[in-house]
Amino acid sequence: SALRVAIMGLGSYGTRVAEAMQSSKMAKLTGVISGTPSKIKEWQGKYKIAEKNCYNYENFDQIKNNPDIDAVYIITPNALHHPQTLRVAKAGKHVICEKPMAINAQQGKEMVDACKKANVHLLVGYRMHFEPKTLEIIRMRKEGELGKVLFFQGLSGFTIGDPSQWRLNKQLSGGGAMMDIGIYSINGARYMLGEEPIWVTAQETKTDRAKFKEGVDETIQFQLGFPSGAMASCLSTYTMNNLDRFFLNGYKGFAELQPATGYGPILGRTHKGELTQPHITHQTLQMDEMAAIILQGKKPVVPVDGAEGVKDLSIIDAIYQAVKTGKKIDLKV
Ligand code: NAD
């Protein structure tokens, strides 16, 4: 039987996930958690969601007593992920949480501990970890087809609109472009190189101090150093549009993806030619795979668990520290 999922936060990405889940063989949307009664009504009509499976932000702890919901997919503003995950874990349900899993590594660790204690899974919405072209490059690197790889470049950005949105409010976002889109380059550097970084350096640029207030980063360039001697050179920005490119250089070959992390189709090539793996709607594939992880104990090629989310947040913490101090920051791995 399928994993029965309630979505918390019926915003733009929640809507995309709900649509994609309609084509999932392994996951089924059975509940909603929202502060907006009119949205709940709309979703009930569209997805045949029973009245008893509808909750708001005050009463969702009662999900504990609902046998028709196995997992809650948290798709709310970043700063809410931590308190909401703790409540869902306490209610004894599995948690799927959007990226960034929290707004710092300390919160991420608390979420991992809470889910462990409650004996529920904690998975982070890293949809690229299931994407076929991405996985093909990882396979090539693992099997030595690229030779020794010493360089990754990751460019992640888009131009952000409405200055009043939560993404530009530190209270809700925890930061700026880095939390939202730069995290793709951090995560990509780690899965493409297959190592954990040991140091970071970073430089910030701000062109608009009214729009990007204190604590909300606009553009940050950063560099990561890895134990093998490999380096990653990355850019995270809210002021350059359609910036979405990964490049991996090895002694025997290369791989590049552009777009690398958008909703797809992902496009790319290597020294051997064009990548031709099929495009599958990322969120459909992700829900199938996450259901298999939760229900069947399947092990993904690239982890999507809470510990994986904490690794990215530790790097983000260090990047912000590097920007602030102007110093190279050592990472504890
Ligand atoms: P959104 O603004 O479209 O939706 C957020 C939802 O949270 C809204 O429905 C809003 O009503 C609700 N909400 C609940 N409490 C709120 C509060 N106190 N303040 C503001 N809104 C509140 O945002 P989104 O684009 O859907 O992003 C939601 C999360 O999903 C973010 O963490 C984001 O990083 C993540 N996301 C992931 C991907 C991906 O590809 N994995 C893509 C987009 C967004």
Boltz pocket constraint, residues with backbone or C-beta under 6 A from the ligand:
constraints:
  - pocket:
      binder: B
      contacts: [[A, 9], [A, 10], [A, 11], [A, 12], [A, 13], [A, 14], [A, 35], [A, 74], [A, 75], [A, 76], [A, 77], [A, 78], [A, 80], [A, 98], [A, 99], [A, 100], [A, 125], [A, 126], [A, 127], [A, 166], [A, 172], [A, 179], [A, 180], [A, 261]]
      max_distance: 6.0
